[in-house]
Amino acid sequence: MKAVSNDASKCVGYILTFSNGASLYLSGDTSTTPQMAELADRNLDYAFICCDGVYNMDVTEAMECATMIAAKHSIPYHMIPADKTNCFDRAVAESFDVPGKIIVEPGEELILVNE
């Protein structure tokens, strides 16, 4: 299913920089925004990209955004919108085909490092 494009003026994403220098972009519940093209210049360590394809980008658009953002590692999340108890779908995560992909299963921990 193709994402219902969000109005870019109403989309929000976050860049977090931690005390160890690791930097992370969290897309929020969004679609492609013009600002994503500027993120490559920030040399981000991680990018969490939503990809459920209902009210935000689907996995194809999410891969395009991950490529544009060019973080060292990209992590797909928010894959199943209707199930509030489990938003993880292994098949969607595996289809998120970008360099530096990390799949984080429910209950797993990811330690962020500055690379």
N, C-alpha and C positions, 0 to 999 in steps of 0.2 A: 504494500500500500504506500502511495506517495504521501509525504508529509503535507499537512495543511500549513502553508507558509504563515509564520507569525509576522506581524508588523515589526520590522527591525527597530523602529523607534520605541517599541515596548519590550524588546528583548533585553535580557541582562545576563552577563557572564562575570566571572570573578577571577582575578589573578591574585594568588596568595604567594608570598615569599616567606619562607620559614627561617628561623635563626641559624640553621646550618647552611643557608644559601639556596636550598632547593626551591624551585619555583613551579607553580601548578596553576593551570587554567581550568576552571570548572565552567562548562558551557551553560549550565542551568537548563531550563526546559525551553529550548529555542530552536530556531532554524538558522540558516546562514545569515551572518550580518556583515556589513562592509568592514567593520573593525577587525574581523578575523584575519584579513589579509595583512594587517599591521603587526599581528602577533608573532610572525616569523622572526622579525627583527629583535624580539625579546629573548630569543634562545631559551625557551622554556624547557624545563626538564620533563614535565608531565602535562598531559591534557586529558581531562575526563570529558568525553563527548556523548551526549544523549543520542539515542537512536531507535525510539519506538515507532516513529512514523505515523503517529496519530495527530497529536497537536504540536509536534516538533519534527525534526528531520528524521528520515528513515536511514537505514544503514548505508545506502549508497551516498546520500547527501552527507552523512556523518564522515564517511571516508574522504570525500572531497574536502570537507572542512579540516579534517585531521592533516591532510596533505598540505593545505594552505597554511595552517598554524605551524606545522613543522616542529612540533615538540619532539624531544628525544624519544619519549614514550607516549603512546596514546592508549587510553583505556576506555572501552565502550561501557556505557551504563544506561539505566532507565530504558530497558528493552521491552518490557511488558506493561502497558499502561493500565489494564483492567485488574490486574492482580496486585493489590496493595501489600500483600504479605511476601511476595517474591517477584521482584522486577528483573530477575536474571534469566536469560535464555541462552544456553550453551551454543545452539546453532547460530543464533544472531551474533554472539560474541566471536565465534570462529569465522563467520563471514565478513567481519570487520577486518579487512585485509589491507593493513598499512604497515610501513616499516616501524619497528620498535613497539609493536602491539604488546600489551600486557593484558591478560584476562584475569580478573579478580573474581573468584567465586564467592558466593555468600559465606560469611564467616571467616574468610581469609583476611589477612592483614598485609598491607603494603607499606613498607618502610621507605619513605621518600629520602633520597639522597641527592646532593648537588653533584651533577656529573660534569 
